[in-house]
């Protein structure tokens, strides 16, 4: 659009009052969003853009009208000339108001249509030369017919619009000018902004009336459909209300006549009898009867009725009566434990002691037993054996991954779908208040914004408090003192201190190879034969084959992987027998490679310890003991120590202490002291993807470094564990039993232990004591003397 620069410069000169001078044939433009002002209409407009505020203030100061123009895209913050429509409305500002929140509002009265001729530059707001558009006169009979049709259709639309004043209808009836009526109807009937702008831009009356009539027709159809839907909905609601009132009146009449709903009466009578037969404590029975009275006066269609009925069902079905005495026979208990488990002599001894005390003092509060050990060693089956020995029912509640306190204590009844916690649910399932309940994986409890489940367990596992345990759903005391709780865990670190203090910890170690062989022969093979559809005699595994499975295809503390391998052998036999190729199979050690593939575990000790700088250590893991290798190497450098293998902070400190000790004992070891400054030492522990930490690898690190600098290899039949101090002492560590069993599984012949761990050998199985040679260390000199070959 062309702009006259000379005129613009002349027009922008200021007067003595500071008001800009605007030519007579030009007008201040106020862009608006989503608003179309028609001639003859009065409309308040909220303005917030700085240029719009300046434009309105200029118009008020000079007492001149403004041009209201719709911008094409409402998202544009600072519209230019090309962003505004060409046709707008000349308006007088009747009032300018600044609200307390600094919002500016102008009340405008539309006067006449105008068309933009050109925009002028040099002003802080839009200014344009315009051409005013006069309203055409109505002289055509077709226009008169359209006027009548528009008036009738507009009145129909107004009938459907909410909160329409009678004055507006009278105004529609009284306007005789077609153009004015079209503008009024377009302004008040909620047409789309684009349609309103089309009406404003239509100068020809016939075209303008046709646009408004077409828009009103679509609007009328929508309003009629909406009214029909409202009437249907109202009729449906009115019908339901009528049925409800009639049903309530019917109940009142039946109550007066003494008739009532026979089915509901029988149901309430059965529920009342069940409450009386449940042998509830007095407090519980009082609450149950109170809720039953509320239930009798409720409509069975209400939401509270089903909630209250479910609550009473829980109260009735829970076992409240006192459980009978335990039938404990110590000889039978020994027989059950021996039949269900091989080995675990110390564990069985403690369980027999526990049962004996329960027999002599049935009312006493015994300890809460917590079985801690790697997976697959029989923790859950021990709980089942205890329940069998006591003659009680056994229930199990898994706590692994529970992070909501409501899982223990339940949800309050105010919540939709509320239920009691796992404790009450398990008791209902058992049907007795004297069951044996195993809380499995107690070390894997979590905590979050829903609370700490371990804190809720404190009351459950405290014999002094659990006789009045309150579940949030029941909101009544429930006696848990006659129950026998047993917990299991893989590691103690995951159990909070206060909870651990309420339990007696019983450690279950891993099995030796001989024990695994007996377990496989007595339990696992027969169970897998049955599960795989075989019959006794159709498959037989020799002892060498089972031992090969234990030694070459599994490496674990428990027997779960062993059972899976036995299942694989049984499945292979099932396929052959089902095909009819054989009628029975006898599996020897040589057959395993063809069935299971090559062995999965090799004896890596001889291979890895053939070089100087490599030592075999013993480690403890949550799934049992294991061996690890400490590898040391040196290169020319500046004495820097490099540690790799994803070592924890404690293990890194052990490596630094080991290097310092080697430097300290350089003379006695025959090492040139100057060599430490001329080389860099790299200590690596393989299996780098597995995090490792703890001080027990200190001896292995010292021996590896001593072997490296003396250039003498470590004995390949020896593994070691122990913490070292800077004084050269070998300090005691934990997990001796698991580490010794891991050494035996790996084919180690000699085990070096701290001297102060000698007492821990009492827990080591006799088989391990016979097969292994034990060397006890007082200091690091003992470790070098016994580990490094001369």
N, C-alpha and C positions, 0 to 999 in steps of 0.2 A: 504494500500500500504506500503510495507516494506521500511524502511529508514536506511541507514548505519550510526549509530551515530559517529563512528570513523572518517569516511570520512567527515561528516558534521562538526565535531570539527576542522578537519584539514583545511577544505575549508574556514572557516570563519575568518582565521587569516588575519590581515590587513597589508598592505604594508606601507612603509614609507610615501607615499602620501595620505594615508587615504582611498584608494580605496579597496573594498573587493575583495578577490581572489575567482574566480569561476572556477571550473574544466573545462577542455577543452571539455569534453563530456556532460557538462551541459549548460543550457541556462536560461537567465532571462525571466520570463513569465510576460506578460502584459494582465490581464483580461479585456475584453471589453463587453459592453452591445449592443445588437441589431446591431452588425456590424460583417460581415464576410469578411475577406481579402483573396483574391485568389492569387496564384502565378502569377507574371507578372503584377499585378495591382498596381497602386500608389494611396494611399488613405490617407487623413488627418484624424487624430484621436484626439479628445479632451479628455484629461485625467484630472481627478480632485481628485481621491483618493490619499492619501499620499504615499501608497506603490507603486502605479503605477507611480507616479512622481519620486520616488527614483529609481525604476527599470529602467525607461527611462534614467534618468541622469547617472546611472551606465553603461548602454549600450553605451551612448555617450562618456563617459570618457574613457572606455576601447576599444571603436571602435569595438564593437562586435554586432552581430545581436540579435534581441529579438524574442520571440515566442508570437504571437498574438493568444489568445485563447478566444472563446466565452463562457460566463458563462450561465448556463442553465436557471437560474431564474434571470431576470433583476432587481428584487426588492431587492435582497440580497446586502447589502452594503459592507460587507467584506467577499468575497467568499473564501471557503477552497478548498482543492484538489478535494473533491467529488462534488463540485458545478460547476466545469469547465469541458468542453468537453475534450475528449482525443486527438482529431485531430485538429491541428491548422496550422498556416503558419509561416515559418521563414521569418523575414522581416528585411531589413536595415532601419535605421532611417536616412532619407536624410536631415531632418531639424528639429530642436527643437526650438520652438518659445514660448516666454512668453508674452502674450498680456497685455495692460495697466490695464485691470480689474483682473489681476493675474490668468488668464486662461492659461493653458499649452496645447500646440498643437504640436503633432509630425506628420511629413509627412513620411509615411512608404511605402516601395516598397516590395511587396511580392516576395519571392525567391523560396520557396520549401515547400511542405507539410511535417509535422512531426507528430510523435505520442509520447505522454508522456510515459516514462518508469517508472520513480519514482520521487517523489518530495524530495528535500533536505531541512533539517531544519537548523535553526540558522541564517537565513538571514532576513532582514527587509522587504523583498518582495518575491514573489514566485520565486523559482529556481527549475528546474527539469532537470533530465537527459532525453534526448530525442533520438528518432531514426528517422533519416531523411528518407523520402519516395521518391524514384526516380520515375519519370514519365515513365509509360510503353510505348513501341513503338507500333504504329498502323500498323499491318500487315494483318488484316482480311478484306475481301471484305464487310462483314456486317457492320463493323465499317465505311468503306468508304461510304456506302449507308446512314448510319445514319448521317454522317458528311454533306452530300449534303442536306438531309432533314432538318437538324438543321439550316444550313445556310439560306435556303429559308424561313423557318418559322421565324427565327430571323429577317430577313429583313422586313417581313410583320409586325411583332410587332413594329419594329422601325418606320415604317410609321405612326403608330397610336400614338406614344408617342410624346408629345409636346417638341419643342426646342431640337431636336436631330441633332447634327452636321453631316455634310456630311462625315467628317473624320471617324466617328464611323462606318458608313455604309461601307466605304472603308476598314476599318480594319476587319470587319466581312467577307467581300469578300476575303481578302488577306490572312487570317490565314489558313494554311494547316494542322496544327496539331489538331487532334480531341479533345484532352484534353485541349489544350489552348483555342480553340474556345468555348468549353463547359463552361470553367471558365469565359471567357469574357462575354458570353451571360447571364450566371447566375448573373454576377456582375452588368450589366447595364439594365436589363429588370424588375426591381422592383419585384423580387420574394420574397416570405415570408422568414423570417430569418431562420425558421426551414428547408425550402427547400434548401436554400443556404448552410446550414451546412451539409445537406445530400449530396449535390454535392461535398463539400469539403472532406467529409469522404469516398466518392466512389473512390477507387483506380482503379478498373476495368473500362476500357474505355467504354465498352458496357453498363454496368450498369449506368455509369455516364451520357452517352448520352441519355439513355432512361429516366432518371429522368428529365433532362433538357427539352427533347421533350414533356414529359407529362405536365410539368409545363407551358411550352410555349403555349400548346394547350388550357389550361384553361384560361390563360392570354389573348390569342388572342380572344377568344369568348367574354370575358368581354369588351375588347377594341372595338370590332366590334359593340356590342350592345350599348355601350356608344356613339359611333360615329353616329349610326342610330338615337338615341334619340336626340342628338344635332342637327342633320340635320332636324328632324321633327319640333323641337322647332323653329329653325331658319326659316324654311319655313312658320310656323304659324305666327311668328312675321312679316316676310316679307309680308305675305298676308294682315295682319291688317294694316301695313303701306301703302301698295298699295291702300287698300280701303279708308283709311283716306285721302290720297293725291287725289284720284279720287273724293271723296265727297267734298273736299275743292275746287277742280277745278270746280265741278258742281255748287257749290254755287256761285263761281265767275262768271261763265257763266250766271247763272240765274239772278244774280244781274245786269250784263251788259244788259241783255235783258229785265229787269224790271219785271221778273216773280216771282222768289223766291218760298219759301215753303208757300203755302196758309194757311195751318194750323198754322204755326209758326207766320205768319204775323197777322192773326186774334187774336192769343193769345196775342201778344204784343200790339195790338190795344185795346183789352179788359183790359189789365193791365194798359195801359196809361189812359183809361177812368176811371178806378177804382181809380187811384191816383188823378185824377182831382175831382172826386165826394167825396173823403174822407174828404174834407175841412181841410186839414193839414195846420199847420202854415207854414209860408214862408220858414223858415230854413229846416223844414222837407220835404216839397214838393220839394225844390231844390235838396236835397240829394236823394230823391226817383227817380226823373227824371234822375239824373246823373247815378245812379245805373241801371236804366232801359236802358239807352244808352249802358252801358257796356254789359248788358245782351243780347241786340240785336246782338252784334258782336261776341258773344260766340257760340261755338259748344254745342248743347244740350247734347252731350255725355260726356262733361267734368265734373269733380267733382265740380268745382267752379260754374258751371251753376246751379246745384241743390241747392247749398248753397245760392247763390244770389237770386234765385227765392223764396226760403223759407223766406228769409229776407224781400223781397218786399211784400210777402203775409202777414207777420206780420204787416208791416206798413199800408197796406191797410185795414186789418181787425180790427185794433185797433180803438176805438172811439176817434176821435180828436175834434169833434164839441162841442160847449158849451152846457152843460145840461140845461134843462128848469128849471124854478123856482119850489120850493117845494110847495106842496099843503097841508099846515098845518092847521088843525082845532083842536083847543085844546079840544073841547068837544068830537070829534071823537077819539082823541088820548087817552083821559081818558077811553072812552068806550073800545077801543082796549086793553089797558093795563089791565083793570079790567076783560075783557073777557078771556084774555090769561093767567093771573096770579092771584092767590089768595094770599092775604096778601101783604107783601113787601111794606107797605104804604110809608115809608120813601124813598125807592128806586123809587117808582112811582112818588112821589112828585118831586124828583130831575130830573127825566126824563122829566116831564111836564115843569119844569123851563127851562131845556135845549131846549125843542122844542119851547117854547114861545120866547126865545131869538133869535132862528134861524128865527122865523117868523118875528120879528120886525127888525132884522138886518141880512138879507140873505147873505150879502157880508162879514160879520164879520168872524173872525177866532175863532170858538168855541173851547172849551177844548176837549182833547182826553179822553173819558171815559174809565176807567179800572174797570171792575167788578171783585172783589176779594171775594172768598168764597169757601166753601167746595164743592165737587162734588155733582151734582144732585139737586142744589137749583135753577136752571133756568137761569144761566148766558147767555147761547147761545140763549135761547128762548126770553130773554129780547131784545137782539140785533135784532132778527127777528121782534119783536113787534115794535121797533123803526123804522125799515125800512118800515113796513106796515103803521105806522102813518105818515111817511114822503111821502109815495107814491113812494118810491125808490126800486130798486132791491137790494136783499141781497146776498152777496157772503161771503164765509168763507174760510180762509186760516189757516190750522193747522201748528203751529210752534213747536209742541212738538218733541223733538229729532233732530231738525235742528241744524247742527254744521258747515255748510259751508256758507260763506258769499255769494257765488254765488246763493244760494237758494233765497236770497232776491234781489240781484242786477243782477243776470243772468251771463252767461258765455260769453266771447268774441267770436266773430264770427270765429276767427282763429281756434277754437277747433272743432273737428269733433263731430257732434251731439249737437252743442251748442243750448241753448234755453234761452229765457228771464227768469227773476226771478219770484217767486210766485206772486208778486204784479201785474206785467204786465199780467201774465197769468190769474189771477183772473179778472182783468179789461176786458180783451178780452172775457172771459166767460160771464161777466155781460152785455157786449155790451153797456155800458154807462160810462162816466167819472164822473158821479154823484151818484154812488152806495154807499150803506152802506157795508163796508168791516169789517168783524170781524176777528181779529188776535187772534186765540184761543191758549191757553196754552203758553202765552208769558213768563211765569216764568220757562219754561222748555227748553229754548234755551241753546244750548251748544256752545263750542268754541274749535277749534283745529288748526292744521297746515294750514287749508284752510281759516282761518280768524275768525272773531267774528261777527256772524249775528246780535247781539244786537247793535253793533256799526253801522251797515248798516241801522238798523231801526231808528236811531236817525234822519236821514234826512227825512225818510218817515213820521214820526210822528211829525215833526216840521212844523207848519203852515207857518212859515217865510221862510222856505227853500224848502218845497216840491213842490212849483210851477215850479221848474226847476229840478226835479228828473231825474237822468240819469241812465238808465239801461245799463249794460255793453254790452248786445247784441244789443240793438238799437243804442247805442252811440249817442243818441239825447235827448234833454230835453223833459220831459213829465210832464204836469201840474197835480198834485194830490191835489191841494188846494180845489177843489170842492167836493172831496170825504169826506165821514164821516167815520172815523176810530173808531172802538170800540175794546178794548182788554179785554181778560179774563185771570185770574190766580187763582190758589189755594192758594198760599202764596206769600207774598211780598218779602221774603228773596231772592228768586231766580231771582228777577228783578234787573239789575244793577242800581246804583244810578242815572246816567245821563238819562237813559231811564225812570225811575220812575218819574223824575222831569218833564217830558213832559206830564204826564198824571194826570188826576184827579181820585183819588182812591175812589171807592164806594164799601163799604163792604156789602156783602150779608150774613146774618147769617143763621143758620139752622131754621127749622120750628118747631113749637110746635106740640103736638099731635093733638090738635083741628084743626090746620091748615092742617096737613097731612090728617086728616079725610075729610076735605072739598075738598082738592086737589084730593084725591082718588075718592070721590063721583062725582066731577064735570068733571074730566079729565081722570084719569087713568083707571077707570073701563070701561068706554065707549070705550076708545082706544083699550084696550085689548080684549074686546068683538068683535070688528071689526077685529083685527089682527088674532084672533083665529077662524074665520069663523062662529061665533055665531051671532044670531039675538037678537034684543032687546026683552026681555021677556023670553028668554030661560035660563037665569041665573040671579039671584038676590043675592047680598051680603048685609046682614043686617049691620047696623051701629055697633052693638057689634062685629060682625065678623071682620069688617074693623079695629076697635079699637084693637082687639086682634092681628091682623096682625101687626099693628103699634107697639104695646107694647111687644108682646112675640116673634115675628119672625123677627123683624128688630130693629136695633139700629144704627141710622145714622142721619146726619144733613139734608140730602136731601131726595129724594123720589125714587131713582133708585131701591134700594133693595125692597122697598114696591111694586113698579110696577112689579118686577120679581115675587114676591110672588102672586100678583093678577093674573099674567099670568099663574102661576102654577095651581091656582084654576080654571081658565077658561079652561085650557087644560084638567083638570080632568072632567069638565062638558062636553067638546067636545067629549071625549072618550065615556062617557055614552050615550050622545045623538046620536053619530054616530053608536053605537051598537044597539040602539033602546030600551035600558032598561028604559030610561026616556025620556020625551018630554021637560021637563024644570026642573031646579034645583033652590032651595032656600037654600043658605048657611048661617048657623048660626055659632055662636062661637064654639059650641060643635062639629061641623062637621070638624073643621080645623085639629084636631089631626089625623083623619082618612085620610085626604087629604095630609097634609104637614108633618105629623109626630109630635112628641112632640115639645113643644116650645123650641126655641133656646136660649132664654135669660131669666134668672131668676133674681128676686130681691135679690141680694146678701148682701144688706146692713145689714139687721137684723142678718144674719148668721155670717157675718164677724166682726161686731162691738159688739158682745156680751162679749168680753174679754177685760180686761185692756191692754193697750198698742196698741190698734188699732184705727186709726182715718181715716175718709173719706175725701180725698182731691178732688179738682177740677182741671182739666188740659185742656189745649188747644192743639188740633192737627190739621194738615192740612185738615182733613175731618170733623172738627167740635169739639165741646167740649166733654169731657169724664170724668168719675170719676175714681179715683185711690185710693188705700188703702195703708196707711203707717202702717207697722207692726213693733213693737219694742219688744225685748225680752232681758232678762239679765241672765247671768250665772256667777258663781263664777270665778273670774279672777283678772286681774291687772289693770283694768280701761281702757282697749283698746276699741276703737269704730270700729265695723265691718259694712261695707255698701255693700249691694248686690242688685241686680235687674237691672243691666246694667245702672247705674246712670252716668250722665255727671258730669263734673267738678263743674259746678255751683250748681247742686243739692247736690253733696257731701259736698260742703262748707256750704250749708244751713243746712245739718244734723249736721255738727260740731258746727255751730253757735247755733242751737237749743239745743244741749247738754250743751254747755257753759251757755246758758240762764237758763236751768233747774238747773244747779249747782248754778248759781247766785241767783235764787229765791228759793233755797231749804228751807230756813227758813220760808218764807211766805207760801210755799206749804206744810209744815209739813213733810219734808223729812230729814232724818238723813244724815248730810253731809259726814260722814265717809263711807257710803255705796258705794259711787262712786269709792273709791279706792279698794274696795273688790270685784268688779264685772266687767265683760265685757258686753258691750251693743252691740246688733246686731240690725240694722235697715234694713228692707227689704221692697222693693216695688214690689208686685207681677206683673205677666206678664213679667218675666225676659228676654224674648226674644226680647222685644221691647225697644229700647234705649229711655231714658228719661233725660230731662235736663230742667233747668230753675229755677228761684228763688221762684216761686209762691207756692211751696209746703212747705215753711218754717213754716207757722202757723200749718199745719197739722203735721209736724214732731215734733214741740214743744209740741203740745197737746198730741201726741202719747207717747212721752217720759215722760211728766208730768203724764199722766194716768198710765204709767208703774210703776213709782216710788211711786206714791200715792196709787196704787192698786185700782183705781176707774175707771170704764169703761167710755168711751165716749158715749154720747147720740147717739143712732142708727138712729135718724131721721135728723141728722145734717151733713152737708158737709161744707168745709171751703177752702179758698184760701187767699193768701197774703204772701208777703215777710217780713222777720223779720230782725231787726238790733240788734247789741249787746247791745243797750240801751233799748231793749225791745219794740221798736216801731213796728207797723204793717204798712208796706209801700204798696202803690198801685201797682197793676199788670194790665195786659192787658187781652183781650178776655173775658170780664165779661159777655157779652150777650151769647156767645157760652157756657160758663161754667154754667150759670144759666139754660139754656135750657137743658144741659146735666143732671143737678141735677133733673130737673123736670121729664125728661124721666126715670131716675133711681128710682123714687119714693121718693126722698128726700123731707122733709117738711120744714126744716130750712136751710138757707144758711148764712154763716158768711163771710162778705166781709170787706176789709179795708175801714175805714171811708172816705178816700179821693177818693174812687171809687163810692161814693153815686151818683155823677152826671151821671155815666154810666147807671144808672137804667132807664134813659129816653129812651134808645134804647131797653130796654127789653119789650117784648110784654105784653099787659095788662093781658092776661090769666096767664102768669107766675107770675105777681105781685099779682094776686088774690090767686093763689094756694100756694105760698111760703111765708114763714116768713123770713124777712131779718134782720140780726143782723150786726151792723157796729162796727168794732174794732179799737180802738185807740192804744192799746198796748196788750202785751201777757197776762196781768192779765185779761183783758176783755175776751180773748179767753178761758182761764181756767174757768172763772166764768160761761160762757154761754155754754160751750161744755161738761165739765166733770160733771157727775152726783154726787150729794152730798150723 
